[in-house]
Amino acid sequence: MKPVFYAILANSLVASLTNTLVWFGVTFWVYLQTQSVLATSVMAGIYLVTVAISGFFLGSLVDRYRKKTALLISSAGSLVLYALAYLVYVSTPAAVFTDASSVILWGFIIVALVGAIAGNLRTIALPTLVTVLIPESERDKANGLVGTVNGVAFLAASIVSGLAIGFLGMYWMLVMAIALTVLTILHLCTIPIPEKRIIQTEAKPNHIDIRGTIQVIRLVPGLFALIFFNCFNNFLGGVFMSLMDAYGLSLVSVQVWGIVWGVLSLGFIVGGLAVARFGLGKSPLKTMFLSNIVMWIVAMGFTIQPSIILLAVGLLVYLCLIPVVEASEQVILQTMIPLERQGRVFGFAQSIEQAASPLTAFMIGPIAHFLFIPFMTTGAGADLIGSWFGTGSDRGIALLFTLTGCVGLVVTVLAMRSRAYRALSVNYQRRYANNVQIEVRQSS
């Protein structure tokens, strides 16, 4: 792979670490200041909804400008917003930030979170840079490296954010975020990215053009099915996001649970490195479906009994496979979509797929509270399977996890046997072979 690609990955690692650090750090700080679970829940909702909505707009920016320019816009936007958050923080009395209903507090939160969300422009631009810089036959491994970088950033931010807030406070965390973002911009300016002139095929290049993006996706049989399949998987995955902490804390102390999650986060790195080393095979689509089948089988079993070891092993396997699934989707889109449209398609896919998580977060709490927990505490479930499955509120959550895994497995098997899957698989193989032949002729 080209040295410039590794330089971009290193630059993106620092940027992603900084943005994730701010997001985690602000969340921890707000809870410590207000002691309000509602405040942190609303923050999570704002973050997820904004990520889901912003994909359409950010994708259009990636296609409208050179990729290096898009990366600079991302970091510059974060820098301006972090600086604004710093000014709000230093000019506001500390007592104001202890009131969860304070307008200034929420203004600070929104500015800081939008600064972190500006980094999603990089998330969309990076796969398009893989298309620009990496030959077709090596893109699956390059996508694995991108997943590894994201995993390292997530793991490091998980550890550093708590330490930064605990020992340094919000003031120095913001100073650190501003300094790292400045360094990222300066380093990026030194990276020469070989990129052709931007080709605008639309009559209105400044338009987000969701309709045109949908038409491009529709031209590839089965591609819409792939995007909505991953959207449905995110919908089911939101069950674990929303309730996993509650279940884990029913098994171990909060200190042990924090250590367990720190270790489990290595799964993202291991999965990304595996893709970078071995690739995705001849059929990334098949690899994606097989990975989902394993994920859902594991999800059916890791709460079958109240065991932290069983839960940890299952979650590790689950998290190792997430980079495989993401890299598979990326390499399919990189092959099937023209470069001048990839930003908008990646942004569209991000918005559609991420929209599922907030929906699950709002739905699953009441479902667990009013249906599954009573069912396994004093209801028919306790009498029917309680003797071997266990009873209590934690087992109600466990049953919900198991049923979610069953649904995910059934949907994956049906999708794998569908006409849309077969059509997309055939089209991918044909397009991949054509692209490789073009690259060989161009290199010779």
N, C-alpha and C positions, 0 to 999 in steps of 0.2 A: 504494500500500500504506500501511497505517496507521503513523504514527510509532512507536507502541508496539512494533510488530513489529521495526523497525530497532533500537530500544533493547534488545530481547531478544536480537537477533542480536549486537550489540556485547557484551552481557553474556556470552553464550555463547562468543563468540570468546576472551575473556579466560579463562573457565573451561576451555575446551577446550585452549587454549595451555598453561595451567598444568598440567593433568593429563597432557598429552602430554610436556611438559617433564620432569615427574617420572619418567614411565615410561622415556623415553630416557636421562635423566640417571642414574638408578639402574642401568640396564643397562650404560652405559659405565663407571660407577664400580666396579661389581662386577667387571667384567673387568680393570680396571686394578689393583684390589686383590688379586684372586686369580689373575689370568692363566689362568683356567679357562674354556675354551670350553664345557665340560659345564655349568658353573654358569649361563651365559647361555642355553644351550639349554633347561635346565630352567625358567628364568625365563619364557622365551617360551611354553613349554608350559603353565605355571601360568596365565599371563595369558590365553592363548587359551581354555583350558578353562573358566576362571572366567567369561570374557565369554560363552561359549556357554551355560553353565548359568544364569547370573544373569538372562538375559533374561526368563524366565518370572516370576520374583519381581518384578523392577523394573517390568515391564509392569503387574502388578497394582497396584503403588503409584501409577502414573500414573493409573489408572482410579479408585482409591480416594479420591484427594485432588484438590483443585484443582490445576491445572497449575503455578501459581506456587508453591504449597506443595511440589509435587514437585521443582521446580528448587531451592528452598531446602533441601529434605532432601538433595538431591544434593551441594550445595556444603557444607552443614553436616557431612555424613558425611566428605567429603574433608578438611575442616578438622580434625576431631577426629583422623583417622588420620594426617594429616601432622604434627600436633602430637605425637602419640604416637611417630611415627618420629623426630622431632627429639629427644624425651626419651631414646629408646633410643640414638641416635647420640651425644649429648653425655655420656651416663653410661657409655659402654663404652670401654675402652682401644682405641686404634687398631689394635694388633696382632691383636686378636680378628677384625677384619674382613678380615684377609689369609688366613684359613683357610676354604677353600670348604666344609668340613664343619661349620663352627661353627653351633650352634643359634641363637645370638644373631644372627648374620648373616642366617640365613634368616628369623628372626622379623622383623627389620628389613625385609628384602625383601618379605615377604608383607604387612606393614602398609602399606608405601609403595605397593605395587601395588594393593592393595584400595582404597586412597585414590584412586588414579587411576581404577580401575574404577567407583567410585561415580559418576563423571562419565557413565557410560553411561545413568544414569537421565535425564540431559538429552537424550541421543541419542534415547531413546524418546519423551520428552515433546515435543520440538521439532516433529515432524510432526503431533502432535495439536494443538499450538498453531497450526499453519498452518491446520488445519481450523476452529479457533475464531475466528481473526482475519482470515483471508483469504477473499474470495469464491471460489466454485468456479472461475470462469473464469481466475483469476490464481494458482491454487495451484501450477501447474507452474513458473511463474517464481519463486515464493516458495521452492519446494523447491530450485531452482537456486541461490538465495542461500544457503540452508542448506549446500549442498554447497560453495559458495565459501568460506564461513566455516570449514568443516572443512579445506579445502585450505590456506587461509592459516595456520591453527593448526598443521597438520602441517609445512608448509614452515618456518615460523618456529621451531617447536620443534626441528626437525632441525638448524637452524643454532645456535640459542641454547644447546641442551643441552650440546653439546660444548664450547662456549666457557665456559659456566657451570662445568662440572666442571673444565675445564683451568685456568681462571684464578681461580675463586672457591672451588671445592671443594664437597663435599657439604653442609657446614654452612650456607653462605650460600645454596646452592640451596634447601635446605629452608626457610630463613628467607624467601626470595623467594616460594616456593610458598605459605607460610602467609599472607604479607602480601597477595598477589594474591587468594587465596581470600576473605580478610576483605573486601577491596574489592569483590569480586564480590557477596558477600552484602549488603553495605551498599547497593550500587547497585541490586540486584534489589529491595530493600525499597522503593525509591522509584518503581518502575515499576508503574503501575496497569493491571492486566490485566483487561479486562472479560470475566467468565466467569460463566455461569449456575451455579446450585446443582448440585452433584453429584447425578446421578440413579443410584440403586442399584436395579437391576432383579433382583438375585439375592437369594435368601433368606439366603445367607451372604456378605455383602459383603467380609468379611475373608479369604475363601478365595482362593487363587491361581486356582483354577478352570480348569485346563488343559482338562478335558473340555468345559466350556461354550464355551471359546474355539475348540476344534476343531469343535464343532457349528456355531458362527457361520460359520467359514470354509467348512464343507461346504455351507452354505446358498447360497453363491455358486459356481455351476458354473465350474470352471476355476481358482479361486483357489488351491486346494491345489497344482495343477499349476504355477502361477506360482512359489509359494514353493519347491517342490522343484526347479524348473528353475534358480532362482538359487542354491539349495544346491549343485546339481551344478556350476554355473559356478564357485562358490567352491572346490569340490573340485579342479577343474582349475586354477584360478588359484593354488592352493596350491603347485602344481609350480613356478611362477615365483618365488613368495615364498621357497621353500626353496632353490632352486638358482641364482637370478639373480646373487647376489653372487659365487659361485664362478665362474660363467661370465664375468661382467664383469671380474673380477680376472685372468682368463686373457688378457684383451685389453689391459688398461691397468694402470697402477700404482694403488695404493690411494688416493693423493692425487687422481689424475684421476677415479677412479671416484666418490669422494665428491663432487667438483664436478659430475660428470655427474648424479648422483642429486639434488643440490640444484636443478639446472636443470630436470630432468624433473619434479620435484614441482610445478612451475608448471602442469603438465597438469591437475591437480585443479582449480586455480583457473580456468584457461581454460575447461574443460568446464562448471564451475558457472556462470560468467559467461555462457557461451553459452546455457545453459538459462534463466537469469534474463532475458536479452535477447530471445530468440526463442521461448521456451516449448518444448513437446514436440509441437506439432501436434495435429491432431484425434484422432489415435489414439496415445496414449502407449504402448500395448502394441506396436503396430507399430514405433514408434520404438525401443523397447527391443530388439526382435528384430533390427532392421536394424543397430543399434549393435553387438549381439553378433556379427552376421555379419562386420562390418568388423573388430572386435577379433580374431576368430579367424583371419581371413584374414591380418591383420598378424602375428599370433603364428606362423603357419605360415612366414612369410618373414623375420622379423627376425634369425634365426640361420642362414639358409640358407648364408651365407658368414661367415667370422670377421672381421667388420668392426664397429668401435665406432660408426661413423657410421650404418650400417644398423641396429644394435641401438638406438642412441639415438633415431633417428627413429621406429622402430617402437614403442618403449616410450612415446614422447611421445604418439603417436596413441592407443595403448592406454589410457594414463592419462587423456587428455582425455575418453574415452568412458565411463569409470567413473561420473562424476557424472550422466551422462545416463541410464545404466541404473538407478542408485539413485533418481534423481528420478522416473523412470517408475513404478517399483514403488511408491514412496510415494504418488504421486497416485492410483494405482489403488486402493490400500488406503484412502486418505482418502475416496474417492468411494463405495466399495462397503461399507465397514464403519461401523456406527453409532458416533458419537463416544464414547458411554459404554463401548464395547468396544475402541476403537482402541489404547489403551495395551497391553492384553494381546495383541492381535493383532500389533502391532509388536514387542513383546517376544518373542512366540512365533516370529515370522519371523526375528528376530535370532538367537535361540538355535539354530533349525534350520539357518539358513544359515551361521552362524559355526562350527557344530560340524564342518563339512567341513574347515576349514583345519588344525586339529590332527591330524586323521586323515591328511591328505596329508603333513604334515610328518614324521610317524612312518613313513609308508610309502615316500615317494619317495626318501629317502636310500639305503636298501638296494637299491632297484630300480635306481637310477642306478649305484651302486657295483658291484653284482654282475652286472648285465645290460648296460646301455647302454654304460658306459665300456669294459668288455672287448670288447664287440661292435664298437666303432669304434676300438679300439686294436690288438688282435691277432686279432680274430675275423673272422667272415664279412663283417660290414659294412664293414670296412676294405678288403677285397678287392673288394666289390661296388660301393660308391659312393664309396670313399675318394679316388679319382682326382680327383673334382670337388667332393665335399662336404668333404673333409679327414679327417684321422685324428688320434687322440689323445683324451685324457680330456675335453677341452673340446668336441670334436665329438660325443662320446657324449651330453653334456648337451644340445648343440644339437639332436641328433636327437630326444631326448625332448621338447624344446620344440616341435619341428615336428609330431611325432605328436600331442601334446596339442592343438595348434591344429586339426589335422584332426578329432580326436574332437569338439572343441567346435563346430566348424562343422557337422558332420553332425547332432549332437544339436540344435543351434539350428534348422536347416532342418526337421528332423522335428517339433520342437515347434511351429514356426510353421505347419505344415500340419496340426496335430492338431485333433481335434474340441473339445478343451478350450480351445484358443486361440480358436477361432471363437465358442464359447459365451461366454467371458469378454469378448471384444471386443464382442459384441452387448449383453450385460448392462451393460457399462460405458457404452456410448453411451446406452442407455436411462436408466440411473441419473443420468448426467451431465446429460442434458437435463431430467429431472425436478427435480434439485437447482437448476439455474439458474432454472427457472420459479418454484420456491418462493422463491428469493432475490429475484427481480424483484417478486413479489407482496408480499413482506414489506417491501421498500424503498419500494414505492409506497403 
